[in-house]
Amino acid sequence: MARGFNNDKVIVSMVDRPDPVIVEVGSHLGTDTCRFLKLFPEVRLFCFEPDPRNVKAFRKYMFDPRLVLYPVAVSDRDASDVRFYQAHNPENWRKPSKKVPWIPVKEFRKRKLSRSSASSLKTGHSALDGCLKTKVDTIRLDTWFHGQNIDRVDVLWVDVQGSERDVLVGASDVLKITRFIWIEYGELGYVGSMTRKQTIRLLSSRFNPVLGKSSSGAKGNLLFRSIDE
């Protein structure tokens, strides 16, 4: 997570409201979902996670009336039965993640959740060597947005392993009402992923990077603030 979102006080100060609308694209097993629920008592949290393994665990442990989970991948097109690559580590898949202590070791092993955070619509990364494969539905954020009764997105959180460009391209209307974006960059092992400069350039018409709160290396996370904020 970028430095800007490492400190809970910084997050609360930036968002500056008890009832933010947060769109979490790539919720995985709910690590950051949990955090947002704790920080904002009146949050409206919309979560997207396509990996069936993660979805089952998320639904079991992340039940909260303030959130809605969509078991689909966010992309630049609305489609069905799209190939999805499920990363796992066959040599170390029995080791549970310290980030999700609420999932029992036995269940973590049974669901083969090790390295599931590296799963993607994109190919190319070494984490996908010998991976499992499945089919998922994809949706544009704009398609989702036009069915919602919201007039702002306080935080758009994007962690999609190389699909960042597709998420943003399919969210032109959502970006118009978004205050802050947190997004990964530099996952260049995935086909179609973006560098830091490419990410900044793609968002430059509506957002400025918060440089003091973002990563500066070849790989990391960027925090953006709307030019209207």
Stockholm file with secondary structure:
# STOCKHOLM 1.0

chainA/1-229         MARGFNNDKVIVSMVDRPDPVIVEVGSHLGTDTCRFLKLFPEVRLFCFEPDPRNVKAFRKYMFDPRLVLYPVAVSDRDASDVRFYQAHNPENWRKPSKKVPWIPVKEFRKRKLSRSSASSLKTGHSALDGCLKTKVDTIRLDTWFHGQNIDRVDVLWVDVQGSERDVLVGASDVLKITRFIWIEYGELGYVGSMTRKQTIRLLSSRFNPVLGKSSSGAKGNLLFRSIDE
#=GR chainA/1-229 SS CCGGGTSHHHHHHHHCCSSCEEEEECCTTSHHHHHHHHHCTTCEEEEECCCHHHHHHHHHHCCCTTEEEECSEECSSCEEEEEEEECCCTTTTTSCCTTCTTSCHHHHHHTTCTTGGGCBSSCCCGGGTTCEEEEEEEECHHHHHTTSCCSCEEEEEECCTTCHHHHHHTTHHHHHTEEEEEEEECCTTSTTCCCHHHHHHHHTTTEEECGGGSCCSSSEEEEEEETTC
#=GC SS_cons         CCGGGTSHHHHHHHHCCSSCEEEEECCTTSHHHHHHHHHCTTCEEEEECCCHHHHHHHHHHCCCTTEEEECSEECSSCEEEEEEEECCCTTTTTSCCTTCTTSCHHHHHHTTCTTGGGCBSSCCCGGGTTCEEEEEEEECHHHHHTTSCCSCEEEEEECCTTCHHHHHHTTHHHHHTEEEEEEEECCTTSTTCCCHHHHHHHHTTTEEECGGGSCCSSSEEEEEEETTC
//
